[in-house]
C-alpha cells in the first residue's frame, strides 16, 4: 500500500507535540481507570515490522491459534516496508489495515490502537517505540531495546513519562531458570560472586565485511528509503537484508546486541547490576593485503569484552566477561569431561567464593558445579513471581499488563539499563576498531588501534572520561527527517 508521506508526517508531528506538551492521548481502557478493560475485553494491537520475527511476536501477543486461526486479542493494523517479507502476516491478519510507514499508521489509526509491537531491525526500534508511547500506546520492543546507549536511556524515561506498559523481547526473562538463578545467588548458595563468564556461538550471519560497492536495483516490494529510516544514506544491496543487517553497524548491533540481552540477562538481574565503571574490548581485526584496515561498517567475527562493576546492595565488585564468534572462557575444572559447557550455543558461568553455577542460553537449566551437588541440593524458597507459560508467556504477560495487570518483568525500567550495559560493550568494541595510521621505524606506515584500552564510564552523564573518540558511539546521528521527538 503506497501512501503520501508528506502530509502524514506533518500531522504526526502535531500529535507528537501535543503529547510532549503534556496532553496524553490514552488508550480506551486507561481512561476507565486501573483494571478497566474495553467492553470486548480484547486489546487492539498494531505491529511495526510484520515480517520475519514480527510474525512470531504478533502471534504471541494476540494469542494466535495455529490450528484454528483464532486470536485472544485483535491485530488491527500492520506496518512493514517490504510487502513480500510481510505477505504471510498480512494474509494471517487479513482484516488488519496495512501500511508501509508506521508514522502514517499511527497518524491515521491512533484512536483505534491500544498497543504496539516493534520488530524492525535494531536501528528503528527507538523511533518507532517513542512515537507510539508519545500517543499513549503500550509498547513491546524486540531485543536489543535500542541501537545505542542514548536511545536506551531515552526509552526508559519515556515509558515513565507516558505511564504505558512496556516489555522488551528477551523471552528468558519470563522463564523459570532466571528466577532460580536469582534466588540461589541471593541466598548465598555460591557465596559472593566475583566473576561471570558469558558466551555465544553467534554470529551465524556474515560479519567482518567490507561495505559492498555494487548498486543493484531495489526490489519492487521494498521501500528502501523507509527501510533505511534513521540510518545513513546507503545504496540498496542484498547483503543488508532481510537477515544479515545484524552484522552491519548502520542497522544492527552484532553478535553482542543480538544475544547478550538473553545471555547476560540472568547476570544483570541476579547481581543487581547497573552502570559498569569500566569496559574494554578486543576483536578479530580486518586484514587486506596482509595489513590491518579500519572497520568499514561491519562488526568483527569474534570479540571478548570485559565489564567491571562496583559494589552494590551488599554485593562486592564483580567482573563480567563476554565471548562471541566461537571464543570461550576456560572450561571449569568442576565440569565433567563428557558434560556440555552451557548448551553448545551459549551460556553463562557464575564464579563465587563458595562455588560455581552454570546455565544455558536464556538462563535455562541452572546447575551447581560439579553437577553432583544438585543431587542433594535444597533450593531456597521462591521469592520472585512466576510467569504463566514460562518464556512462551512473555508477550501475553505484556498484554495482561496493558489491561491493568502486574508490570512486566522486563519493562523498560529494567530493560533500558540492561540494554545500556550491553551496548556499552559495542561502544568499547567499535572504539577498539578505530584504526589510525602512524609512522613506524624506518619511515614505514603502520596501523594501530588506540581504542585498545580500558574505557572509564560516567554512567549518569553517559560519557567516556578517558578517550574522547569513544563518545561518538554513545549517540548516533539520525538521517534528515528522523528524530526521537524528545
N, C-alpha and C positions, 0 to 999 in steps of 0.2 A: 504494500500500500504506500504510494508516494504522496507526500504532503508538502505544502509550502511551509518552510521553517521560519521565515522572517516574522510574520505576524504572530505566530505561536510563541516565539522566543520573547517578543515584547510583552505579550500577555502573561507569559510565565514569570518574567521578572517583576511584573506588577504584583502577582500573588506572593512572590518571594519577599518583596519589600514589605508587604503588609505583615507577613509572618515575623520578619526581623524587627518591625516596629512594635511588636507585642501583640498583634492581632493574630491569634492562632485559629486555623481552620481545623476543627477536630472531627474525627470520625463520629458516626451517629451514636455508637454505643457509649463513647466517652461522655457525650452530652447528657446522658442519662444517669451519670454518677458511677462510682465504683461498683463493679459486679453487674452492671446493667448490660443486657445483650439485645441485639437487634431482634425485632419480632420473629424473624425467621430462625434466629439462633445460628445463623450462618454468616461467617466473615466474608467480605468481598475482597479478594486478593488480586493484585496485579503483579505480573512478572516482568522484570527488566533483565533481559538476557534469557530467552526462552529455549534456545537450542542447547545441545551439549549437557553440561552439568545442570543447567537451568531446568531441564526436564525432570530430573530426579528431585530437585529442591521443591519445585511446584507440586509434584506428586506427593511428597512427604507432608508439605504444608496443608494441602487441601484434603488429604486423606483419600487419595485416588485408589480405587479398587481395580486392579489389573484385569480381573475376571469379568466384572460387570460394567466397568466404566463409571461407576457411581462415585460421588465425592461427598465428604462431610461438610466442606465449605466451598464457596464459589470462586472460580477463576474468571474474572470479569474483563480483564484486559491484558494484552501481551505486547511487549515492545522488543524487537530484535532487528539488528541491522542486516541480517543475512536471511533472506526468505527461504533459501534451500536448507540451511542448517536448522532453522526453526520449524520447518514444514511438519514434522511428526507431532510437535507440540501444538501447532496451530490446528492440526486435524483432531487431536485428542480433545481440545477445548474449543470446539467449533463455534460455540456461542460467544466466545470472548472477542472483544474488539481488538483489532490488530493495528500496530503502529511500527514505524521504524525508529522514530525519535522519541525517547522516553519523556522528553520535556513536553512534546505535543500531547502525549498520553496524559501526563499529569495535569496539563493545562485544560484539556477538554473533559477529563473524567474525574477530576479530584473530588467532586461531590458524590461519586458512586464508589469510590475506592476507600477501604478501611486500612489496608496493609499492603506492603510491597516487598517482594523478594528481589535481591540483586545477585545475579550470577553471570556477570560480564567478566572480561579479562580484568586483571587487577587494577590497571590504570584508570578504570572508570568507576570503581567501587565508591570512592568518596563523593564524587559529584552527584551520582545517582542517589545515594543514600541521603545525602544532605538535602537535596531537592525534595525528596519525599518527606523527610522529617520537618522541613520548613512548612509543609502543608498539613502537619499534624498526623502523618501516616506512620504506623508502626513499620519497622524495617527488619528484615532478615538479610544479612550480607554474608556471602561465601568468604572463606578464609583465603589469604590473609585479609583482615578487615580493610586495609588500605595499601597503597603503593609506597608511601613514605611516612616517616615519623610524624611530621607536622599534621598530616591528614588524620592520623590515628588520634592525636590529641584533640583535634577539632571535632571529630565524630563523637568522642566521649562527652565533650562539652555540649554538643548539640543535642544529644539524647537526653541529657539532664535538663537542658533549657526547654525543650518541647514536651517533655514528660511522656514520651512514647515507649512502647515495649520493643526491646531490641534483642537480637541474638546473632552471634557470629557462627558460621557453619563449620565449626570444629566439633564434629559429632561425638568424639570421645569424651567431651566434657559432660555429656549426659550419661556416660557409662558407669558401670559398677566398679571397674578397675581403678579409675581415678579417685573415686571415693574411698576405696580400700587403701590406696597408697597414702592419701591424706591422713586417714585415721591411724595407720601404722606409724607414719612419721611423727604425727603429733603426740602419739602415746609413748614415743621414745624407744620404739622397737629396735632400732639400729643405732641408738644414741644420737649424738649431734652430727648432722650431715654436713660435710665439708667440701665434697666434690661430687659432681654429677656428670656423667658422660652421656651424650645423646647422639644418635646417628640415623642415617637413612641411606638406602641404595639409590635414591634419586640423584641426578636427573635420569629419567627414562625417555627423554626427548633430547634433541640436539642442543648442545651448548658448546662454548669455545669456538664461536663462529665469527668470521669477518662479515660485515654487512654486505648484502647482495648488491650487485651493480646493475643487473638486468632489470628492465621495467616492462614486464608482461601486462597484457590487458586485464582490467578488473572484471571479474565475472558479473554478468547481468544481475544476478541475485543479490549482490553485495553493494551496500552503500559504503564505499571506502572512507569517505570523509567523516561519516558518523562513527565508523569503526575506529578510526584514529582518535577521535574525540579530543581528549586533553593532551595526547602525545604529540611530539614534534612532527612536523610535516615530513612524511616519507612516501616514496613511490610504493605502490602495491607490489607485494611479492608473496607467493605461496609459502615461503619459508617462515612467514609470520603467523599464519593461521591455517586451519582452525584450532590447532592444539599447541603448536610449538612456540607460540607467543610467550610462554612461560620462561623461555631461555633468553629473551631479549629485554634489556633494561628499560627500554621505552615503554613496554607493555606489561611485563611480568616481573617477578621477584626471585627467579631462580629456584634452585632446589630448597634453599633455606626458607624462602617465603611460602613455597608450596606445602612443605611438610612440617615445619617447626611449630606451627600453630596446633598441630596434632601431637607431635612427639615431645615438645618442650612444655606443653600444657600441664601435664601432671607435675612437672618440676616447679613450674611457676606457682601453681596452686598449693601444692604441699609445702613448699618452702616459703610461701608468702612473700614472693619476690616483688620488687618494684623496679626502680631505675638502677641499671648497673653503674658502677663507678668508673670502670674501665672496660674496654673491648679491644681486641686485637685479632688480626686475621692473617692467614697465609693461603695461597691458592696455586693451582696449576697455572702456568704462565703461557701466554700466546707466543708462538715462535714462528718466524718466517725467514727463510734463507739463513737458518742457523742462528738467528738473532732474536731476542725477545722484542715484541712490539706492544704498543699500547692496546688496551682493550677497546675494540671498535664497536662495542654495543651489546655484546653477549656476555652472560655470566660464565664463569670458568667451569671446567669439567669436574673439578673437585676442590674442596676447601676444608680448612679447620679454623674454627672461630672460638675464641676464649672470652668469656664474660666473668667479671669479678663483681660480687655484690657485698655490701656492708652488712654488719649485724642488724637484725630487726626482730622485734617481737620475741625476745628471749631466745633467738636463734643466732648463732655465731656467723661470721663472714663465710662465704662459700664461693666456689668456682664452678661454673657450668661450661662444658666444652662441647662443641658441635662438630660433627664429622659428616661429610657427604661425598658423593661420587665414588663410593666403594671404599673409602677410608674408614678405618675402625679404631676404637680405643683398644688398649691392651686387653687381651682376654683375661677375665678374673680367674685367679688360681682356684677359687671355690667352685667353679663350674666344671662339671664332669666332661671328660673328653668327648663323649657322644651327645652331649646336650647342646642345643642350639642357643646361640647368643642372640637375645631378642626373638624376633620371628623370621629372621632371614632378610627381611626388608627394612628393618629398623628396630629401634627400641631405646631404652634408657637404663642407666645403671647408677643407683644412689650408693655412695660410699659414706658410711658413718663410723663413729668411734667404737661402735659395738656390733658392726656387721654391715651387710650389703643387701640391697633389694634390687631386683631386675624386673623390667616389664617389657611387653611388646609394644609395637606401634599403637597409638591411641590410648595407651595406658592399660591395654588388655593384659590379663593373666599375670598380675604381680606375684613375685615369688621371692622368699628369702633365699640367700645363698649361704652354704650349699643348700640345694633344694631339699635335702633330707630334713632340714629344720622345719619344713612345712608339715611333717608327719605328726608332730605333737604341738603345733603352734595354735594357741588360742587367740584369735583375733580380738582386738579391743572392741568395745561397744560402738555401735554405729552412731555417728554424730551428724552426718550430712543426709538430707532428704534424698531419696532415690527418685529417678525419673521413670515414669511409666513407659515401658517399651525399650528401656535402656537407650543405646545410641540410635535405634530406629525411631525413637520418640522425640528426637531433637527438634525437628521442625514443628511437630504437634505441640510440644511444650511452649514454643513461641506463640502458636495460635491461641493456646489457653491463656497466656499472659496478655495477649491482645484483648481477650474477652474479660479481663479483670482478674485473672488468676495470679499465682505467685510469679515474681520476676524470674527470668531465665537465668540459668547458672553461668552462661557465657554472654550476659548482656554487656553493653558497651562500657560500663564502669569497670568490668573485668577484662573484656576482650581488647579494649583500647590500650591499656598498659601492657598486656601480653604482646600485642602487635608491635607496640613501640620497641619492646625488648628485642623481638625477632628482627625487626627492620634495622635496629642498631647494628646487628651483625652484617647486614648488607652494606650499611654505611662504611663499616670497617673494611669489608671486602672490596668495595669499589675504591676506597682510599688506597688500599694496598696496590690496586691495579693502575694507579696513576703513574704511569711510566714517564720518566724525563731523561733527556739526553745530556751527557756531560763529557768533558774531555778527559780521557784517561792517560795512562803512561804512553809516552811516545806520540802524543797528539791524536791518538785514536779515539773516535767517538764511541761511547759506551752507553748502556741503558741501566738505570737504577730505579728502584721503587721506594720513594721517600715515605710512602704511607705504611711501610712495614715497621710499625711502632705501636706501642700501647697508647690508645687514644683515651683521653680523660674526658668524661661526660658530665656536664652540668644538666641533670635531668629536668630540673624545674624550669630552666630557661632554654632547654633544647639546644645546647651548644657544646661543641668540642672545644676545649680550652687550650689545647697544646698543638693543634695542627689545623690552621685556618682553612686549608683547602678541603678538608673533610666536611665542612659545614655546607658545602654546595649540595650535599646529598640528604640533608635534613628535610628540605622542602624543594620540590621541583617547580619549574616554571611551566604553567599551562599554555597551550596554544591559544592564540587570539580567539575570543568568542566563548571561552570557557572559564568558569571560576566557581569557587565554593559558595560565593554569595554571603560570606560571613565576615 
